């Protein structure tokens, strides 16, 4: 099989991370969580008191950042400078801020080159929201993974079940709001690429989704 680049887009809670990791493992490819990069910017913005609508402030901040993904014994880790921030980017506050800063052109431009460099040698699975539409419009295989909101909320709630302050209803409300933000933004809105294979994971297991993807990948490679 020739070297290819794969993108998996979709809303939060659709199973992108688990599926992307599993697909990358099955193929022996790199797994790249691009959403973590936006979460890293969001974390730094909050820590530095930069408003998500302050493009000048965001630009100055981004020019001073050194955010990167590395693979070590602990798995895929997100670093900001020399600090490992992997364990600090999965809070509801960071999720909403990431959605907000991802709509700012200055942030998208900052991360665009980094993402494209990560995909230069192919043999990678990129998970995100605009991988197949904006970052890698010529990707060899594109997928858009979706599921019913109720199912996505339940999945996310189980992931966050150690946080008693988050009720299932609140998780669903937050996901719905984030969907609205991501779909309606002017720059790189969340939507399937025209040539993406759309998969509904509502009633599918992870292995069933990966098997569907592998069938398509065999056809294009």
C-alpha positions as CSV (number, residue, x, y, z in Angstrom):
1,X,0.0,0.0,0.0
2,X,1.4,3.4,-0.9
3,X,1.9,6.1,1.7
4,X,-1.2,8.2,2.2
5,X,-2.5,11.0,4.4
6,X,-5.8,10.5,6.1
7,X,-8.1,13.1,7.6
8,X,-11.0,12.5,10.1
9,X,-13.2,15.5,10.8
10,X,-16.4,15.7,12.8
11,X,-18.0,17.3,15.9
12,X,-17.0,16.6,19.5
13,X,-18.1,13.3,21.0
14,X,-18.4,11.5,17.6
15,X,-15.6,9.2,18.5
16,X,-12.9,10.8,16.4
17,X,-10.1,10.4,18.9
18,X,-10.6,6.7,19.6
19,X,-11.2,5.9,16.0
20,X,-8.3,8.0,14.8
21,X,-5.9,6.3,17.2
22,X,-7.2,2.9,16.4
23,X,-6.9,3.5,12.6
24,X,-3.4,4.8,13.0
25,X,-2.4,1.8,15.0
26,X,-3.9,-0.6,12.5
27,X,-2.0,1.1,9.6
28,X,1.2,1.8,11.6
29,X,0.7,5.5,11.0
30,X,1.2,8.6,13.1
31,X,-1.8,9.9,14.9
32,X,-2.1,13.7,15.1
33,X,-4.7,15.3,17.3
34,X,-5.0,18.8,15.9
35,X,-7.7,19.8,18.3
36,X,-5.1,19.6,21.1
37,X,-3.1,22.3,19.3
38,X,-6.1,24.7,19.5
39,X,-6.7,23.7,23.1
40,X,-3.1,24.5,23.8
41,X,-3.6,28.0,22.4
42,X,-6.8,28.4,24.4
43,X,-5.0,27.3,27.6
44,X,-2.3,29.9,27.0
45,X,-4.8,32.6,26.2
46,X,-6.7,32.0,29.4
47,X,-3.5,31.8,31.4
48,X,-2.3,35.1,30.0
49,X,-5.7,36.9,30.2
50,X,-6.0,37.3,26.4
51,X,-9.6,37.7,25.2
52,X,-10.5,35.5,22.2
53,X,-11.8,38.5,20.3
54,X,-8.5,40.4,20.7
55,X,-6.8,39.5,17.4
56,X,-3.8,41.8,18.2
57,X,-3.3,40.2,21.6
58,X,-3.7,36.7,20.1
59,X,-1.2,37.5,17.4
60,X,1.4,38.7,19.8
61,X,0.8,35.7,22.0
62,X,1.1,33.2,19.2
63,X,4.3,34.8,17.9
64,X,5.9,34.0,21.3
65,X,4.5,30.4,21.6
66,X,6.2,27.2,20.9
67,X,3.4,24.7,20.9
68,X,4.2,21.2,19.6
69,X,3.2,17.6,19.7
70,X,5.7,14.9,20.6
71,X,5.5,11.1,21.0
72,X,7.2,9.7,24.1
73,X,6.8,6.8,26.5
74,X,3.5,8.4,27.8
75,X,2.1,8.6,24.3
76,X,1.2,11.7,22.3
77,X,1.9,14.7,24.4
78,X,1.3,18.4,23.9
79,X,4.1,20.8,25.0
80,X,4.1,24.6,25.3
81,X,7.7,25.6,25.6
82,X,9.2,22.9,27.9
83,X,5.9,22.4,29.8
84,X,3.8,19.3,29.2
85,X,0.2,20.7,29.2
86,X,-1.5,17.5,28.0
87,X,-3.3,16.9,31.3
88,X,-4.6,20.5,31.4
89,X,-6.5,21.0,28.1
90,X,-9.6,18.7,28.5
91,X,-11.7,20.9,30.8
92,X,-15.1,22.4,29.7
93,X,-13.7,25.9,29.9
94,X,-10.8,25.0,27.6
95,X,-13.2,23.3,25.2
96,X,-15.3,26.4,24.8
97,X,-12.3,28.7,24.5
98,X,-10.7,26.4,21.9
99,X,-13.9,26.6,19.8
100,X,-13.8,30.4,20.1
101,X,-10.1,30.9,19.3
102,X,-10.3,28.5,16.4
103,X,-12.5,31.0,14.6
104,X,-9.8,33.7,14.7
105,X,-7.7,34.0,11.5
106,X,-4.5,34.8,13.4
107,X,-4.7,31.6,15.4
108,X,-5.6,29.5,12.4
109,X,-2.7,31.0,10.4
110,X,-0.3,30.3,13.3
111,X,-1.3,26.6,13.4
112,X,-1.8,26.0,9.7
113,X,1.9,25.7,8.8
114,X,2.6,23.5,11.8
115,X,-0.1,21.1,10.9
116,X,0.9,20.9,7.2
117,X,4.5,20.3,8.2
118,X,3.4,17.4,10.4
119,X,1.7,15.9,7.3
120,X,4.6,16.4,4.9
121,X,5.7,12.8,4.9
122,X,2.2,11.4,4.9
123,X,1.6,8.1,6.7
124,X,-0.5,10.0,9.2
125,X,-4.0,10.2,10.5
126,X,-5.1,13.8,11.3
127,X,-8.1,14.3,13.5
128,X,-9.8,17.7,13.6
129,X,-12.6,19.8,12.3
130,X,-11.3,21.2,9.0
131,X,-8.5,18.8,8.1
132,X,-10.2,17.7,4.9
133,X,-11.6,21.0,3.9
134,X,-8.8,23.5,4.7
135,X,-5.6,22.1,6.0
136,X,-5.3,19.1,3.7
137,X,-7.8,19.6,0.8
138,X,-5.8,17.1,-1.3
139,X,-5.6,14.4,1.4
140,X,-5.7,10.8,0.0
141,X,-8.6,9.7,2.2
142,X,-11.1,11.9,4.0
143,X,-13.7,10.9,6.5
144,X,-16.4,12.8,8.4
145,X,-17.5,11.1,11.6
146,X,-20.8,12.0,13.2
147,X,-23.3,10.7,15.7
148,X,-26.6,11.9,17.3
149,X,-26.1,14.7,19.8
150,X,-27.6,12.6,22.7
151,X,-25.1,9.8,22.0
152,X,-22.2,12.2,21.7
153,X,-23.1,13.8,25.0
154,X,-23.3,10.5,26.8
155,X,-19.9,9.5,25.5
156,X,-18.4,12.8,26.6
157,X,-20.1,12.6,30.0
158,X,-18.6,9.2,30.6
159,X,-15.1,10.5,29.7
160,X,-15.7,13.4,32.2
161,X,-17.5,11.3,34.8
162,X,-14.8,12.1,37.4
163,X,-16.0,15.7,37.4
164,X,-19.2,15.7,39.5
165,X,-19.9,19.4,38.6
166,X,-20.8,18.4,35.1
167,X,-24.3,16.9,34.6
168,X,-25.3,15.0,31.5
169,X,-27.7,17.8,30.6
170,X,-24.9,20.4,30.9
171,X,-22.5,18.3,28.8
172,X,-25.2,18.1,26.1
173,X,-25.9,21.8,26.2
174,X,-22.2,22.6,25.9
175,X,-21.8,20.2,22.9
176,X,-24.8,21.8,21.2
177,X,-23.4,25.3,21.8
178,X,-20.0,24.2,20.5
179,X,-21.6,22.6,17.4
180,X,-23.4,25.9,16.7
181,X,-20.2,27.9,17.1
182,X,-18.2,25.5,14.9
183,X,-20.8,25.2,12.1
184,X,-21.7,28.9,11.9
185,X,-18.2,30.5,12.0
186,X,-17.2,32.3,8.9
187,X,-13.7,30.8,8.7
188,X,-13.3,27.1,8.1
189,X,-16.8,26.1,9.4
190,X,-17.3,22.5,10.5
191,X,-18.6,20.6,7.5
192,X,-17.7,17.5,5.5
193,X,-15.4,17.9,2.6
194,X,-17.2,17.3,-0.7
195,X,-15.2,14.1,-1.3
196,X,-15.3,12.9,2.3
197,X,-16.8,9.5,3.3
198,X,-19.5,10.3,5.9
199,X,-19.9,7.7,8.7
200,X,-22.5,7.8,11.4
201,X,-21.1,6.2,14.5
202,X,-24.3,6.4,16.6
203,X,-24.9,2.6,16.6
204,X,-21.4,1.4,15.5
205,X,-18.6,0.0,17.6
206,X,-15.1,1.5,17.2
207,X,-13.9,-1.5,15.3
208,X,-16.9,-1.3,12.9
209,X,-16.1,2.3,12.1
210,X,-12.4,1.5,11.5
211,X,-13.3,-1.5,9.3
212,X,-15.5,0.8,7.1
213,X,-12.6,3.3,6.8
214,X,-10.1,0.5,5.9
215,X,-12.3,-0.7,3.1
216,X,-12.3,2.8,1.6
217,X,-8.5,3.2,2.2
218,X,-7.8,0.0,0.3
219,X,-9.7,1.4,-2.7
220,X,-7.8,4.7,-2.8
221,X,-4.4,3.3,-2.1
